[in-house]
Amino acid sequence: MNGGAVRAPAAGRGYNLEMGGFTTASLIASFIVSSIGFVLLAYGRKLARPPQLVVGLVLLVYPYFVPAVVPMVVIAAVLLAGLWVALQRGH
């Protein structure tokens, strides 16, 4: 035993801010994407708008299954672009 002293990490093994496969950046991106999803979901529910409701629900849930930042942001952009196109066509 080392008498309760805190040991420094081994050489080359610095502290890593990963939590369950998620990095700090992916957690922040997940929070932002899910927040946008929550707002769309609430808006879609309040005004009975199915496109916003569905896209909001998907944006709220899918970040939990995509731990990487770039695919998460790309998927969010595609979903929001699809919503924009659907709304421009009158849905």
N, CA, C and O of each residue as an XYZ file, in Angstrom:
364
protein
N       0.827     -1.179      0.000
C       0.000      0.000      0.000
C       0.873      1.245      0.000
O       2.023      1.220      0.439
N       0.317      2.307     -0.488
C       1.086      3.540     -0.563
C       0.637      4.558      0.477
O       0.946      5.742      0.346
N      -0.081      4.127      1.500
C      -0.479      5.019      2.574
C      -1.534      6.047      2.181
O      -1.606      7.109      2.799
N      -2.346      5.764      1.180
C      -3.416      6.671      0.785
C      -2.982      7.788     -0.144
O      -3.782      8.666     -0.468
N      -1.738      7.772     -0.577
C      -1.255      8.815     -1.486
C      -1.833      8.588     -2.875
O      -2.058      7.448     -3.281
N      -2.066      9.650     -3.585
C      -2.592      9.579     -4.948
C      -1.423      9.378     -5.894
O      -0.449     10.130     -5.877
N      -1.538      8.353     -6.715
C      -0.468      8.068     -7.673
C      -0.690      8.837     -8.954
O      -1.825      9.020     -9.395
N       0.386      9.279     -9.540
C       0.323      9.945    -10.847
C       0.102      8.889    -11.914
O       0.516      7.744    -11.734
N      -0.546      9.245    -13.033
C      -0.746      8.267    -14.098
C       0.595      7.841    -14.677
O       1.566      8.598    -14.672
N       0.623      6.605    -15.178
C       1.845      6.081    -15.785
C       2.216      6.915    -17.004
O       1.365      7.578    -17.597
N       3.477      6.877    -17.368
C       3.958      7.653    -18.514
C       3.155      7.315    -19.761
O       2.965      6.142    -20.081
N       2.689      8.330    -20.459
C       1.940      8.118    -21.697
C       0.478      7.808    -21.465
O      -0.257      7.577    -22.425
N       0.038      7.797    -20.228
C      -1.355      7.472    -19.930
C      -1.995      8.621    -19.175
O      -2.402      8.454    -18.025
N      -2.089      9.778    -19.796
C      -2.670     10.958    -19.151
C      -4.142     10.755    -18.873
O      -4.751      9.782    -19.318
N      -4.691     11.675    -18.142
C      -6.114     11.586    -17.830
C      -6.925     11.767    -19.104
O      -6.649     12.653    -19.913
N      -7.916     10.926    -19.266
C      -8.767     10.966    -20.444
C     -10.194     11.221    -19.977
O     -10.681     10.543    -19.072
N     -10.850     12.167    -20.571
C     -12.202     12.507    -20.161
C     -13.243     11.729    -20.952
O     -14.170     12.317    -21.509
N     -13.095     10.414    -21.002
C     -14.081      9.582    -21.679
C     -14.999      8.950    -20.648
O     -14.546      8.462    -19.613
N     -16.283      8.964    -20.938
C     -17.269      8.396    -20.039
C     -18.142      7.440    -20.829
O     -19.001      7.871    -21.598
N     -17.931      6.158    -20.648
C     -18.761      5.178    -21.329
C     -18.638      5.229    -22.834
O     -19.623      4.977    -23.529
N     -17.465      5.547    -23.371
C     -17.279      5.637    -24.806
C     -17.584      7.004    -25.370
O     -17.361      7.242    -26.557
N     -18.091      7.911    -24.550
C     -18.401      9.263    -24.986
C     -17.309     10.211    -24.514
O     -16.908     10.175    -23.351
N     -16.834     11.046    -25.405
C     -15.853     12.064    -25.023
C     -16.599     13.314    -24.558
O     -17.818     13.412    -24.700
N     -15.867     14.242    -24.016
C     -16.483     15.487    -23.578
C     -17.127     16.211    -24.758
O     -18.228     16.748    -24.632
N     -16.451     16.226    -25.896
C     -16.994     16.884    -27.092
C     -18.286     16.212    -27.554
O     -19.234     16.895    -27.940
N     -18.330     14.880    -27.519
C     -19.546     14.202    -27.968
C     -20.697     14.411    -26.985
O     -21.857     14.462    -27.393
N     -20.386     14.533    -25.699
C     -21.447     14.818    -24.732
C     -22.021     16.215    -24.941
O     -23.232     16.412    -24.841
N     -21.161     17.176    -25.229
C     -21.637     18.545    -25.488
C     -22.456     18.584    -26.780
O     -23.521     19.199    -26.821
N     -21.961     17.931    -27.831
C     -22.708     17.884    -29.095
C     -24.044     17.175    -28.902
O     -25.060     17.596    -29.455
N     -24.044     16.104    -28.120
C     -25.277     15.374    -27.840
C     -26.272     16.260    -27.106
O     -27.468     16.224    -27.395
N     -25.786     17.053    -26.163
C     -26.664     17.960    -25.421
C     -27.279     19.009    -26.352
O     -28.469     19.308    -26.251
N     -26.476     19.563    -27.250
C     -26.973     20.592    -28.169
C     -27.998     20.003    -29.135
O     -29.066     20.583    -29.335
N     -27.677     18.845    -29.740
C     -28.593     18.213    -30.698
C     -29.881     17.809    -30.000
O     -30.970     18.025    -30.533
N     -29.767     17.225    -28.811
C     -30.962     16.814    -28.076
C     -31.800     18.024    -27.651
O     -33.027     17.939    -27.601
N     -31.151     19.136    -27.348
C     -31.894     20.351    -26.990
C     -32.707     20.862    -28.171
O     -33.860     21.260    -28.011
N     -32.109     20.850    -29.351
C     -32.843     21.239    -30.561
C     -34.012     20.283    -30.776
O     -35.114     20.711    -31.119
N     -33.771     18.992    -30.576
C     -34.834     18.000    -30.694
C     -35.959     18.223    -29.706
O     -37.132     18.071    -30.049
N     -35.611     18.584    -28.480
C     -36.641     18.844    -27.472
C     -37.519     20.026    -27.865
O     -38.740     19.976    -27.721
N     -36.892     21.084    -28.362
C     -37.654     22.267    -28.771
C     -38.581     21.914    -29.938
O     -39.746     22.311    -29.944
N     -38.073     21.175    -30.919
C     -38.927     20.772    -32.053
C     -40.052     19.846    -31.606
O     -41.182     19.962    -32.081
N     -39.750     18.941    -30.706
C     -40.772     18.023    -30.203
C     -41.879     18.792    -29.472
O     -43.063     18.537    -29.691
N     -41.494     19.718    -28.618
C     -42.486     20.515    -27.885
C     -43.323     21.361    -28.846
O     -44.540     21.462    -28.691
N     -42.664     21.968    -29.840
C     -43.368     22.780    -30.837
C     -44.332     21.910    -31.647
O     -45.480     22.294    -31.873
N     -43.863     20.735    -32.082
C     -44.711     19.840    -32.861
C     -45.904     19.326    -32.076
O     -46.998     19.189    -32.624
N     -45.701     19.038    -30.785
C     -46.807     18.581    -29.944
C     -47.817     19.699    -29.706
O     -49.025     19.476    -29.786
N     -47.325     20.891    -29.415
C     -48.215     22.004    -29.080
C     -49.091     22.405    -30.268
O     -50.279     22.680    -30.100
N     -48.507     22.438    -31.463
C     -49.252     22.878    -32.646
C     -49.731     21.722    -33.521
O     -50.240     21.946    -34.619
N     -49.572     20.491    -33.043
C     -49.989     19.286    -33.787
C     -49.375     19.261    -35.181
O     -50.076     19.073    -36.175
N     -48.055     19.453    -35.246
C     -47.314     19.445    -36.511
C     -46.472     18.168    -36.577
O     -45.418     18.102    -35.945
N     -46.912     17.156    -37.326
C     -46.190     15.885    -37.371
C     -44.723     15.984    -37.848
O     -43.878     15.298    -37.274
N     -44.377     16.795    -38.860
C     -42.962     16.818    -39.271
C     -42.019     17.264    -38.142
O     -40.981     16.643    -37.912
N     -42.387     18.331    -37.450
C     -41.559     18.805    -36.352
C     -41.545     17.804    -35.199
O     -40.517     17.620    -34.547
N     -42.665     17.169    -34.951
C     -42.764     16.184    -33.884
C     -41.830     15.000    -34.137
O     -41.094     14.579    -33.245
N     -41.866     14.472    -35.351
C     -41.051     13.306    -35.682
C     -39.557     13.649    -35.682
O     -38.753     12.932    -35.086
N     -39.194     14.736    -36.347
C     -37.773     15.123    -36.395
C     -37.280     15.475    -34.995
O     -36.146     15.151    -34.641
N     -38.110     16.127    -34.201
C     -37.730     16.443    -32.833
C     -37.484     15.190    -32.008
O     -36.518     15.132    -31.247
N     -38.336     14.195    -32.147
C     -38.161     12.941    -31.416
C     -36.890     12.221    -31.841
O     -36.156     11.700    -31.001
N     -36.629     12.193    -33.140
C     -35.412     11.544    -33.634
C     -34.168     12.292    -33.141
O     -33.206     11.663    -32.703
N     -34.180     13.629    -33.210
C     -33.039     14.404    -32.727
C     -32.845     14.252    -31.221
O     -31.723     14.356    -30.727
N     -33.898     14.016    -30.515
C     -33.814     13.855    -29.077
C     -33.210     12.507    -28.688
O     -32.515     12.414    -27.676
N     -33.466     11.466    -29.477
C     -33.077     10.107    -29.092
C     -31.766      9.635    -29.717
O     -30.956      9.023    -29.021
N     -31.529      9.893    -30.990
C     -30.410      9.256    -31.672
C     -29.017      9.618    -31.144
O     -28.117      8.790    -31.288
N     -28.772     10.779    -30.550
C     -27.420     11.049    -30.052
C     -26.929     10.048    -29.005
O     -25.722      9.913    -28.804
N     -27.842      9.347    -28.340
C     -27.431      8.347    -27.359
C     -26.803      7.128    -28.019
O     -26.118      6.351    -27.354
N     -27.022      6.953    -29.298
C     -26.510      5.790    -30.011
C     -25.340      6.120    -30.930
O     -24.762      5.213    -31.528
N     -24.976      7.390    -31.058
C     -23.876      7.822    -31.933
C     -22.841      8.538    -31.063
O     -23.023      9.711    -30.736
N     -21.753      7.848    -30.680
C     -20.792      8.475    -29.771
C     -19.817      9.446    -30.435
O     -19.149     10.205    -29.732
N     -19.717      9.448    -31.747
C     -18.758     10.317    -32.439
C     -19.430     11.643    -32.813
O     -20.610     11.676    -33.163
N     -18.665     12.726    -32.735
C     -19.212     14.071    -32.945
C     -19.577     14.322    -34.406
O     -20.677     14.796    -34.690
N     -18.683     14.015    -35.325
C     -18.915     14.336    -36.741
C     -20.160     13.633    -37.284
O     -21.008     14.301    -37.875
N     -20.309     12.312    -37.113
C     -21.542     11.691    -37.619
C     -22.797     12.244    -36.939
O     -23.847     12.366    -37.569
N     -22.682     12.574    -35.659
C     -23.834     13.118    -34.943
C     -24.281     14.446    -35.551
O     -25.474     14.674    -35.750
N     -23.322     15.313    -35.845
C     -23.632     16.624    -36.417
C     -24.126     16.476    -37.856
O     -25.045     17.185    -38.266
N     -23.529     15.569    -38.625
C     -23.949     15.351    -40.017
C     -25.385     14.821    -40.061
O     -26.191     15.275    -40.873
N     -25.701     13.864    -39.190
C     -27.060     13.319    -39.158
C     -28.060     14.403    -38.760
O     -29.143     14.494    -39.339
N     -27.699     15.220    -37.776
C     -28.580     16.314    -37.356
C     -28.804     17.288    -38.503
O     -29.930     17.732    -38.726
N     -27.745     17.624    -39.231
C     -27.873     18.557    -40.354
C     -28.768     17.975    -41.444
O     -29.586     18.693    -42.020
N     -28.622     16.685    -41.733
C     -29.453     16.039    -42.756
C     -30.921     16.027    -42.320
O     -31.811     16.312    -43.121
N     -31.168     15.699    -41.061
C     -32.548     15.691    -40.568
C     -33.182     17.082    -40.614
O     -34.336     17.235    -41.011
N     -32.416     18.085    -40.204
C     -32.953     19.456    -40.229
C     -33.146     19.961    -41.652
O     -34.104     20.685    -41.925
N     -32.246     19.589    -42.566
C     -32.418     19.958    -43.974
C     -33.644     19.258    -44.557
O     -34.399     19.858    -45.322
N     -33.840     17.998    -44.196
C     -35.031     17.270    -44.646
C     -36.309     17.900    -44.119
O     -37.306     17.981    -44.836
N     -36.284     18.343    -42.873
C     -37.440     19.034    -42.303
C     -37.710     20.331    -43.046
O     -38.859     20.660    -43.341
N     -36.653     21.064    -43.347
C     -36.811     22.325    -44.069
C     -37.422     22.087    -45.449
O     -38.321     22.819    -45.864
N     -36.938     21.064    -46.161
C     -37.472     20.742    -47.486
C     -38.951     20.334    -47.372
O     -39.780     20.753    -48.180
N     -39.264     19.526    -46.374
C     -40.662     19.095    -46.193
C     -41.566     20.285    -45.916
O     -42.686     20.343    -46.425
N     -41.097     21.230    -45.120
C     -41.911     22.396    -44.815
C     -42.049     23.322    -46.017
O     -43.089     23.956    -46.194
N     -41.002     23.404    -46.850
C     -41.078     24.226    -48.056
C     -42.078     23.651    -49.056
O     -42.685     24.388    -49.834
N     -42.242     22.340    -49.029
C     -43.195     21.688    -49.945
C     -44.613     21.685    -49.392
O     -45.530     21.171    -50.033
N     -44.795     22.255    -48.207
C     -46.135     22.400    -47.677
C     -46.614     21.293    -46.772
O     -47.822     21.144    -46.587
N     -45.729     20.518    -46.204
C     -46.166     19.448    -45.305
C     -46.297     19.921    -43.916
O     -46.656     19.145    -43.031
